[in-house]
Amino acid sequence: MSAAAQPSPSPSLRVPAFVGGVPNHLDFAPSIVFVVLYGLLFIPVISRLCWKQTRIGILWATVPWMMESLSLNVLRALVARSNVVPGSAEWIDNLNGADTYCQVAFSIGYIAMATDCCLLFRCLLVNTTLEDRERGSVDKPEERAMYRRYTGWFVMLYWTGSVPGMIAGGFHNTAFIKQKAADMVFALRYVSSIMTLLVMLIFITLLRLARRRIPHIDTRGVDFITTVMAILCFIPVYRLSVMHNTTSSFEPYPPDYKVYPPGNLSNLKDKVCFYIFHTVPEFLTIAILVSADLRRILNTGPWGDYRANDKKGIPVLRRDGLLPMNETGEESPEFRHVDSRDEKSVENEKDLEAGSDSSSRFGSTIERLSYSERLKKAGSRVPGLRPYRWLFKKCRG
């Protein structure tokens, strides 16, 4: 928006302060540091892709956001080194463009990584439903369908929290000339952060309950995801602690960039808090996810558990991310077909089912049905309207 088209604002107009403040000379050095750090993260990403045994494609949102974070820090470094005088027409144009884009990206980036953690948890849950004679577990298609459905709903809950943040970005330009739009941005940012933090806390609670209650779950993988989520929680907490600040839309900033009005979040102490509690947790989360051997930690394949059902085959339980060897010394198929088992294996499953007490930890008794009959019923027994109440009842045992 040009200076000629910019209406003259009211002196009493107050707009929400930018999280991280307006880019100035204080942002140049940390932005360059994070550009270098994010650039170094491409090394483990490329190495994972090149080595077949560690190749992983389940981080649908984390890797793109890593590239986005690199570009965001480059943009902030360029704006910090510009010679535009604050308050000028060119400065207003930049504020309505680059800085607004950064604010929207900051509000949804950590949500993207939280959704990936939910997909990682799905791999652990599905593994507990697979047949394995060594650990004495039988195939549980009903529970597998239930876990897939619930984790899908959780991903949708995360993205629901990002919608208010994206809508708030659409009102940023208008917020500098209309108080109603500024108030809308103020409210939507709070809604986005509160919803996301609430879902994250519920998710962490379910992780801890699953670690204690669900038989055969990989506790190492649960602890890994819990650690990542705990680091991510710093971001919404920080956002909620600073989003109450407001500032005048066009206050006369001095050309030396050294003194900003109170509540603008552009002073030195505000910048330090932003990088410690917002940017550093974001970087650590991405670094952990792209550097760790997720296939070994989560005992999953290169794409995780990406199928919605078992129509094309049932996943084979892996060991340290590797498929078991068959009689010829080669890896077994990733999926086994429903009708590929003989009568003897079905009888062995029934014997395990009759002698195993793992089902009692869920507070229910397994029905004495054949494998094909139980597979047909998978989903028909899954409650649809009260999933979380049912899940907590399962966990309580």
C-alpha positions as CSV (number, residue, x, y, z in Angstrom):
1,M,0.0,0.0,0.0
2,S,1.5,3.3,-1.1
3,A,1.8,6.4,1.1
4,A,-0.8,8.2,-1.0
5,A,-3.3,5.5,-0.5
6,Q,-2.6,5.1,3.2
7,P,-5.3,6.8,5.3
8,S,-4.1,9.1,8.1
9,P,-4.5,6.9,11.2
10,S,-6.1,8.0,14.4
11,P,-3.7,8.8,17.3
12,S,-5.6,6.4,19.5
13,L,-5.4,3.5,17.1
14,R,-3.7,0.5,18.8
15,V,-2.6,-2.6,16.9
16,P,-1.2,-5.9,18.3
17,A,2.5,-5.9,18.5
18,F,4.4,-8.2,16.2
19,V,5.7,-11.4,17.9
20,G,9.4,-10.9,17.6
21,G,9.0,-7.2,17.0
22,V,9.8,-5.2,13.9
23,P,13.0,-6.4,12.3
24,N,15.9,-4.0,13.1
25,H,19.7,-4.0,13.5
26,L,19.3,-6.4,16.5
27,D,17.9,-9.1,14.3
28,F,20.8,-9.2,11.8
29,A,23.3,-11.3,13.7
30,P,20.9,-14.0,15.1
31,S,19.2,-14.2,11.8
32,I,22.5,-15.0,10.1
33,V,23.3,-17.6,12.8
34,F,20.0,-19.4,12.2
35,V,20.4,-19.3,8.5
36,V,23.7,-21.1,8.9
37,L,22.2,-23.6,11.4
38,Y,19.2,-24.4,9.2
39,G,21.6,-24.8,6.2
40,L,23.6,-27.4,8.2
41,L,20.4,-29.4,8.8
42,F,20.3,-30.2,5.1
43,I,23.2,-32.6,5.7
44,P,21.3,-35.1,7.8
45,V,18.2,-34.7,5.6
46,I,20.2,-35.6,2.5
47,S,22.1,-38.4,4.2
48,R,18.8,-40.0,5.3
49,L,17.6,-39.9,1.8
50,C,20.7,-41.4,0.4
51,W,21.0,-44.3,2.8
52,K,18.3,-46.9,2.3
53,Q,18.2,-48.3,5.8
54,T,17.4,-44.8,7.4
55,R,15.4,-43.3,4.6
56,I,12.3,-41.7,6.1
57,G,9.4,-39.8,4.4
58,I,7.0,-39.4,7.3
59,L,8.0,-35.8,8.2
60,W,5.5,-34.3,5.7
61,A,5.4,-30.9,7.5
62,T,8.8,-30.7,9.3
63,V,11.1,-30.7,6.3
64,P,9.1,-28.1,4.3
65,W,9.0,-25.9,7.4
66,M,12.8,-26.3,7.8
67,M,13.1,-24.8,4.3
68,E,10.6,-22.1,5.2
69,S,12.4,-21.2,8.4
70,L,15.6,-20.7,6.4
71,S,13.9,-18.3,4.0
72,L,12.2,-16.5,6.9
73,N,15.6,-15.8,8.6
74,V,17.1,-14.6,5.3
75,L,14.2,-12.3,4.9
76,R,14.5,-10.9,8.4
77,A,18.3,-10.4,7.9
78,L,17.7,-8.5,4.7
79,V,15.0,-6.2,6.3
80,A,17.3,-5.6,9.3
81,R,20.1,-4.4,7.0
82,S,17.9,-2.2,4.9
83,N,18.3,1.6,5.0
84,V,14.6,2.3,5.1
85,V,13.6,5.0,7.6
86,P,11.0,3.7,10.1
87,G,7.7,5.4,9.6
88,S,8.4,6.2,5.9
89,A,6.1,5.1,3.0
90,E,8.5,2.4,2.0
91,W,8.7,1.1,5.6
92,I,4.9,0.9,5.7
93,D,4.9,-1.1,2.4
94,N,7.4,-3.6,3.9
95,L,5.4,-3.8,7.1
96,N,2.3,-4.7,5.1
97,G,4.2,-7.4,3.2
98,A,7.3,-9.1,4.5
99,D,6.6,-8.7,8.2
100,T,3.0,-9.7,7.9
101,Y,4.1,-12.9,6.1
102,C,6.6,-13.6,8.9
103,Q,3.9,-13.3,11.6
104,V,1.6,-15.8,9.8
105,A,4.5,-18.2,9.4
106,F,5.5,-17.9,13.1
107,S,1.9,-18.6,14.2
108,I,1.6,-21.9,12.3
109,G,5.1,-23.4,12.0
110,Y,5.2,-25.1,15.3
111,I,1.8,-26.6,14.7
112,A,3.1,-28.3,11.6
113,M,5.7,-30.1,13.6
114,A,3.2,-31.1,16.2
115,T,1.1,-32.9,13.5
116,D,4.2,-34.9,12.5
117,C,4.6,-36.0,16.1
118,C,1.0,-37.2,16.0
119,L,1.8,-39.3,12.9
120,L,4.9,-40.7,14.7
121,F,2.7,-41.8,17.6
122,R,0.4,-43.5,15.2
123,C,3.3,-45.8,14.2
124,L,3.9,-46.8,17.8
125,L,0.2,-47.5,18.4
126,V,-0.3,-49.6,15.2
127,N,2.8,-51.7,16.1
128,T,1.1,-52.8,19.4
129,T,-1.8,-54.3,17.3
130,L,0.5,-56.5,15.1
131,E,1.0,-60.2,15.6
132,D,4.3,-61.3,17.0
133,R,5.0,-64.7,18.5
134,E,8.2,-63.5,20.3
135,R,6.4,-61.0,22.4
136,G,3.2,-63.1,22.6
137,S,0.8,-60.7,20.8
138,V,-2.0,-61.4,18.4
139,D,-3.3,-59.4,15.6
140,K,-5.9,-56.8,16.6
141,P,-7.6,-55.2,13.6
142,E,-10.3,-53.5,15.6
143,E,-7.8,-51.6,17.8
144,R,-5.6,-50.8,14.8
145,A,-8.6,-49.2,13.0
146,M,-9.4,-47.3,16.2
147,Y,-5.8,-45.9,16.6
148,R,-5.7,-44.8,12.9
149,R,-9.0,-43.0,13.2
150,Y,-8.1,-41.2,16.5
151,T,-4.7,-40.0,15.3
152,G,-6.3,-38.7,12.2
153,W,-8.8,-36.7,14.3
154,F,-5.9,-35.3,16.4
155,V,-4.1,-34.1,13.3
156,M,-7.3,-32.3,12.3
157,L,-7.5,-30.7,15.7
158,Y,-4.0,-29.3,15.3
159,W,-4.8,-27.8,12.0
160,T,-8.0,-26.3,13.4
161,G,-5.8,-24.4,15.7
162,S,-3.8,-23.0,12.8
163,V,-6.9,-21.6,11.0
164,P,-7.4,-18.6,13.3
165,G,-3.7,-17.7,12.9
166,M,-4.0,-17.7,9.1
167,I,-7.2,-15.7,9.2
168,A,-5.5,-13.1,11.5
169,G,-2.8,-12.7,8.8
170,G,-5.5,-11.6,6.4
171,F,-6.5,-8.8,8.7
172,H,-3.0,-7.5,9.3
173,N,-3.0,-4.8,6.6
174,T,-6.4,-3.5,7.6
175,A,-5.4,-3.5,11.3
176,F,-3.2,-0.4,10.7
177,I,-6.2,1.7,9.6
178,K,-9.2,0.2,11.4
179,Q,-9.5,-0.5,15.1
180,K,-12.0,-3.3,14.6
181,A,-9.6,-5.2,12.4
182,A,-6.8,-4.7,15.0
183,D,-9.1,-6.1,17.6
184,M,-9.9,-9.1,15.4
185,V,-6.2,-9.8,14.9
186,F,-5.7,-9.6,18.7
187,A,-8.5,-12.1,19.4
188,L,-7.7,-14.5,16.7
189,R,-4.0,-14.8,17.7
190,Y,-5.1,-15.7,21.2
191,V,-7.6,-18.3,20.0
192,S,-5.0,-20.0,17.8
193,S,-2.3,-20.2,20.5
194,I,-4.8,-21.3,23.3
195,M,-6.4,-24.0,21.1
196,T,-3.0,-25.4,20.0
197,L,-1.5,-25.4,23.5
198,L,-4.6,-27.2,24.8
199,V,-4.4,-29.9,22.2
200,M,-0.6,-30.3,22.8
201,L,-1.1,-30.8,26.5
202,I,-3.9,-33.3,25.9
203,F,-1.6,-35.1,23.5
204,I,1.3,-35.3,26.0
205,T,-1.1,-36.6,28.6
206,L,-2.2,-39.4,26.2
207,L,1.4,-40.2,25.5
208,R,2.1,-40.8,29.2
209,L,-1.1,-42.8,29.6
210,A,-0.2,-45.0,26.6
211,R,3.3,-45.6,27.9
212,R,1.8,-47.0,31.2
213,R,-1.3,-48.8,29.9
214,I,-1.0,-50.1,26.4
215,P,0.7,-53.5,26.2
216,H,3.8,-53.9,23.9
217,I,4.2,-50.2,23.2
218,D,7.7,-49.1,22.6
219,T,8.5,-46.9,25.6
220,R,11.6,-45.5,23.9
221,G,9.6,-44.1,21.1
222,V,7.0,-42.6,23.5
223,D,9.7,-40.9,25.5
224,F,11.2,-39.5,22.3
225,I,7.9,-38.0,21.1
226,T,7.2,-36.6,24.6
227,T,10.5,-34.8,24.7
228,V,9.9,-33.2,21.3
229,M,6.4,-32.1,22.3
230,A,7.7,-30.7,25.6
231,I,10.2,-28.5,23.7
232,L,7.4,-27.4,21.3
233,C,5.2,-26.3,24.2
234,F,7.6,-23.4,24.9
235,I,6.4,-21.6,21.8
236,P,2.7,-21.2,22.5
237,V,3.4,-20.4,26.1
238,Y,5.8,-17.6,25.0
239,R,3.3,-16.3,22.5
240,L,0.5,-16.1,25.1
241,S,2.8,-14.2,27.4
242,V,3.6,-11.4,24.9
243,M,0.5,-11.1,22.7
244,H,-1.2,-8.7,25.1
245,N,1.2,-6.0,24.0
246,T,-0.2,-3.3,21.6
247,T,1.4,-0.3,19.9
248,S,0.4,2.7,17.9
249,S,0.2,2.0,14.2
250,F,2.6,4.7,13.1
251,E,4.6,5.9,16.0
252,P,7.6,8.1,15.1
253,Y,10.5,5.6,15.3
254,P,14.0,7.2,15.4
255,P,16.1,6.6,12.4
256,D,18.9,5.1,14.5
257,Y,16.8,2.0,15.3
258,K,17.9,2.1,18.9
259,V,14.9,3.1,20.9
260,Y,11.4,1.7,20.3
261,P,8.2,2.6,22.2
262,P,7.1,0.3,25.0
263,G,5.0,-2.7,24.0
264,N,6.5,-2.8,20.5
265,L,8.5,-5.9,21.3
266,S,11.4,-4.5,19.3
267,N,13.9,-3.7,22.1
268,L,16.9,-5.8,23.1
269,K,15.3,-7.7,26.0
270,D,12.2,-8.4,23.8
271,K,14.4,-9.8,21.0
272,V,16.4,-12.0,23.4
273,C,13.2,-13.5,24.8
274,F,11.9,-14.1,21.2
275,Y,14.9,-16.0,20.1
276,I,15.3,-18.0,23.3
277,F,11.7,-19.1,23.7
278,H,10.4,-19.1,20.1
279,T,13.1,-19.5,17.6
280,V,15.5,-21.8,19.6
281,P,12.7,-24.4,20.5
282,E,11.6,-24.4,16.9
283,F,15.1,-25.1,15.7
284,L,15.8,-27.8,18.3
285,T,12.6,-29.6,17.4
286,I,13.4,-29.6,13.7
287,A,17.0,-30.7,14.4
288,I,15.9,-33.6,16.6
289,L,13.3,-34.9,14.1
290,V,15.5,-34.7,11.0
291,S,18.7,-36.0,12.7
292,A,17.3,-38.9,14.7
293,D,17.0,-42.4,13.1
294,L,13.2,-42.5,13.3
295,R,12.9,-45.9,11.7
296,R,15.0,-47.4,14.5
297,I,13.4,-45.4,17.3
298,L,9.8,-45.9,16.2
299,N,10.3,-49.4,14.7
300,T,8.6,-48.3,11.4
301,G,9.1,-48.3,7.7
302,P,10.2,-45.4,5.4
303,W,6.7,-44.0,5.2
304,G,5.4,-44.9,8.6
305,D,1.8,-46.1,8.9
306,Y,0.3,-44.4,5.9
307,R,-2.6,-46.8,5.0
308,A,-6.1,-46.1,6.2
309,N,-7.1,-49.8,6.4
310,D,-5.8,-53.3,5.8
311,K,-7.5,-54.0,2.5
312,K,-4.1,-54.3,0.7
313,G,-2.4,-56.1,3.5
314,I,-1.4,-56.0,7.1
315,P,1.9,-54.4,8.2
316,V,4.6,-56.7,9.3
317,L,6.2,-55.9,12.7
318,R,9.8,-54.6,12.3
319,R,12.8,-55.0,14.5
320,D,14.8,-51.7,14.9
321,G,13.1,-50.5,11.7
322,L,14.1,-53.6,9.7
323,L,11.9,-56.3,8.3
324,P,12.4,-59.9,9.5
325,M,14.3,-62.3,7.3
326,N,12.6,-65.2,5.6
327,E,13.9,-68.7,5.1
328,T,16.0,-67.6,2.0
329,G,17.8,-64.9,4.0
330,E,15.9,-62.0,2.3
331,E,13.7,-59.4,3.9
332,S,10.1,-60.4,4.3
333,P,7.4,-58.4,2.4
334,E,6.4,-55.2,4.1
335,F,2.7,-56.3,4.2
336,R,1.2,-59.7,4.4
337,H,-2.1,-60.5,2.8
338,V,-5.2,-61.5,4.9
339,D,-5.6,-64.8,3.2
340,S,-1.9,-65.8,3.2
341,R,-1.9,-67.6,6.5
342,D,-2.5,-71.3,6.8
343,E,-4.8,-73.1,9.3
344,K,-1.9,-73.9,11.7
345,S,-1.0,-70.2,12.1
346,V,-4.7,-69.4,12.8
347,E,-4.8,-72.1,15.5
348,N,-1.6,-70.8,17.0
349,E,-3.2,-67.3,17.2
350,K,-6.2,-68.8,19.0
351,D,-3.9,-70.5,21.5
352,L,-2.1,-67.2,22.2
353,E,-5.4,-65.4,22.4
354,A,-6.7,-67.9,24.9
355,G,-3.6,-67.8,27.1
356,S,-2.7,-64.1,26.9
357,D,-3.8,-61.7,29.6
358,S,-2.9,-58.6,27.6
359,S,-6.5,-58.0,26.6
360,S,-7.5,-57.8,30.3
361,R,-5.5,-54.5,30.5
362,F,-8.0,-53.0,28.2
363,G,-10.9,-54.1,30.5
364,S,-12.5,-56.3,27.8
365,T,-12.4,-59.9,26.6
366,I,-11.4,-60.7,23.0
367,E,-14.2,-62.4,21.1
368,R,-13.5,-65.9,19.9
369,L,-13.8,-65.1,16.2
370,S,-11.8,-66.1,13.2
371,Y,-9.3,-63.8,11.8
372,S,-11.4,-62.9,8.7
373,E,-14.5,-62.3,10.9
374,R,-12.6,-60.0,13.2
375,L,-11.2,-58.1,10.2
376,K,-14.7,-57.6,8.8
377,K,-15.8,-56.1,12.1
378,A,-12.9,-53.7,12.4
379,G,-14.5,-50.3,12.4
380,S,-18.0,-51.5,13.1
381,R,-17.1,-51.7,16.8
382,V,-15.2,-48.4,16.8
383,P,-17.2,-45.7,18.7
384,G,-17.6,-42.7,16.5
385,L,-19.0,-39.9,18.7
386,R,-17.2,-40.3,22.0
387,P,-13.6,-41.4,21.1
388,Y,-11.6,-39.8,23.9
389,R,-13.9,-41.0,26.7
390,W,-13.7,-44.5,25.3
391,L,-9.9,-44.2,25.0
392,F,-9.4,-43.1,28.6
393,K,-11.7,-46.0,29.7
394,K,-9.4,-48.3,27.8
395,C,-6.3,-46.8,29.4
396,R,-7.6,-47.0,32.9
397,G,-8.0,-50.8,32.6
